[in-house]
Structure formats: structure tokens, C-alpha cells
């Protein structure tokens, strides 16, 4: 999980929603010294033995800060476009709901690194 903000505040939000324990790694800009869209925050999230950015997926609700920035850092960036603001200018993959994430990921891992 990657988030811009202060660590204590972001962890509290995650705990309140009941998803804090659902992440193997949490990287928060206020704790690591870089923030999205800086590639460093994405690389830091993948900074574990055996992990490569190309094997990681980042899902976020801001196209430029999340999907594009993750892709620029070598991750697979997915835009969560809940308000359906996407146009032909926005590169896929784009999902409107997190319910669509699992089926997308099931297909992602069967495709080449170059495309979804």
C-alpha cells in the first residue's frame, strides 16, 4: 500500500476501515521522504528481496499520481475511476470499482510485461 500523507493519520484510516492488516507492506510519504508521483515511493514499496516493480500492481484513484506515476516507476498502474471520468486519452487499465480488480488481476498475470 502506498499513500501520500502522514504515517499516523494514514495508519489510523486503514485501521478504522478494517484493512490495515491486509497489506504486506505499507509505504507512506511522511515516513519515507518521497511522495507520489516520485518514482522513489513506488520503488521503496517494492524494495524487498525478490520483488521487482514489474511484478507489482498499484491501484489508485488519481490518474496522474497513481496510474501514470506507477507505470513510470515500472509497476503496473491501474486507475480506479469511480466517477467514470476516463476518456480515450486515458490509457487502460481502468476500473470503476474495486470489485473489478480481482478479475483484472487474474488476467494480468497471464499477459506479457509490456501490456495488460
N, C-alpha and C positions, 0 to 999 in steps of 0.2 A: 504494500500500500504506500503510495506516495501522496504527500499533501503539502501544500504551502500553508504556513501558519506557525503558531507557537505550539510546542510539543504538548504541554499540559492541557491546553484547551482542546487540541485535536484528539488526544487520547481520551479525554472526558466524553467528547461527542461519540467516539467509537464505542465506548463502554455503555453509554446511555442507549445507543441503538442496538446493543447486544452483539455487535460484530467484531469487537476488539480481538477476541481470541481466534478469529477466523483467518488471521494473516500470519504467515511465517515471518515476515519482515515488514517493519513499518519505518519509513523514512520521511521525516518531517523537516521542512526547510529551516525552521527555527533551531533545530538541533544539529543540522549538518552543514550549515553555512552556504548553501546554494538553494535556489528556488526554481520551480518551473517558470519559464521554458529552458533554463540552463541544462544542457545535457548531463552535467555532473550529478544532478539529483537522481536521474534515471540510472546512470552508471552505478552510483552508490547503492541503489536498490538491488542491483544485480551483482554486487561485489561480495560474492560468496564462492567458495571453491566449487568448480564445476558449472557455475551459472554463466551464461552468455546473454547479452542483451537480445540477440536474435531468437532466443528461446523464451523470452518473456513477453507478456502482454500487459499493456496499460490501457485501462478504460477510464475515460473522463468525460465530463460534461461541457468542457470548453474546447472547441475545435483546435485553436492555435496552441493554447497552453498544454493541452493534453495529447490529442491525437497527433498533430503535426510535430510537436516537440518530442514526443516519444519516438516517432518514426525517425526523426533527425538523429536521435541518440542510438538508433539501431534496434529499438524494440518494435513490437507490433502494436501500433496505436489504433485504438477503437474509439470512435466518438459516440458518446451516449447523448443523442439528440432527442431528449424527451419532448421538446416543443416543436419538433418537426420543422426546423428552420433550414435544413440542408437544401442545397441547390446542386445543380450539375457541377458547380465549381468545387464542391467538397468531395475529396477522394474517399472512397469506401475503405474499410467497412464502417458502416454507420448503423447503430441500433437505436430503437425508440424506447426500449425497456430492457432492464436487466434480465427479464425473463427470456430475452432473445440471445443472451450471451452464451449460455451453455451449448445450444445447437450450433452457434457460430464457431465456438472453440473446438467442438468435435470435428468440424470440417477444416479448421485452420491447420491443425497439426498434420493433416494428410496432404497439405499443399507444400509447394516449394517455398523457400525463404523469400523469394522475390515477389510473391503475390499471395493474396488471400483468396 
